[in-house]
Amino acid sequence: MAERHAVAMLMLHYGTPRDQEARAELAAALPEGELGEPDEVGVFEVTVDADDLEDALRRVWDAVAASGTDDHVVFLEHPELPEHWRRFSGRPAADPSA
């Protein structure tokens, strides 16, 4: 059963029109999520229904990627796991006709 999980995010250039636009684009890419109001430095929470925190992080990660807002909106706390991203990355599938 899914639970509500909050993921802390940061607007890198808080107060600029482009970061405000990026936040709106993130919200559009994650319609099932709720974006809290940013504080005085641009920190806000994204709350989603997810099986666990890792699933919530993946959903928010996917929304940031889909919205193309990674130059403006970032995770506030970055996991301190060596190569934590490696299992999500990979080479494109080889073209069998090549």
N, C-alpha and C positions, 0 to 999 in steps of 0.2 A: 504494500500500500504506500502510495506517495505521501511525502510530508513536505511542509514548507521549509525551504532553505534560503538563507540570505547570503549573497555574495557581495563583498565590498568592492567598489569600483572607484576610479579616480579620473576626473576630467583633467587632462594635462595642461590645458590653457584656459582654466576656468574664467568665465566672464566674456570670452570671445564669442562672436556670433557663430563661428564654425564649430566650436565645441558644443554650443547649445543645439546646433543642427545635428551634430553627430549623436548626441544623446537622444534626440527625437528619432533618428534613423535606427539606433539600437532598439528603442522601444517598439518601433514598427517591425523589426526583425524578430522580436520576442513577444508576440501579442498575448501569450499566456502568462507572461511575467508582469511584475509590478516594479516600477522604478520609483524609489524614494526621491525626495528633494535633496539636491546637493547642499552640503554645508558651506561655510565661508571659504574653504580652500578647494572645493570641488569634489569632495568625497560623497558618494551616495551608495545605496544598497539596491541590488536587483534581487527580488524575491521570486522564486519559482517553485512549483511542485516537482519533486524529484524523489527517486528511490533512496538516495543518499547524497552526501555533500559532493562526492566525486561526480555523480550524475548531474547535479546542479551546476558544478563548474564546467562540465562538458557542454551543457545546454547554453550557458552564457558565452563560453568560448565560441561555440558555433554561431551564435547570434552576432558577436563582434565580427567574426570573419565574414558572415553573410552580408552584414551592413557595411563592411569596408571601413569601419571606424577605429581600427587599431592604432592609428596615428593620433587619436584624440581621446580615446577612452581605454583605460588599462585596468587590470586587476590591481587592487590596492596592495595585497600581499601576494608575493610570488612564491610558489612552493620551493622549498629548499631541498629538493630531491635531485641528485645528479641525473641529468638526461631524462627528467620526468616527461619530456615531450616526445621522446624517441618512439614510444609505442604508437603514437598518433601520427607520426610522420612516416613517409615511405617514398619509394621511387614510383613513378608512374608505371602502370602495367606495360610490359614489353609488347610491342606490336608483333603478333604471331606471323604476320605476312612478311616481316622484314628479314 
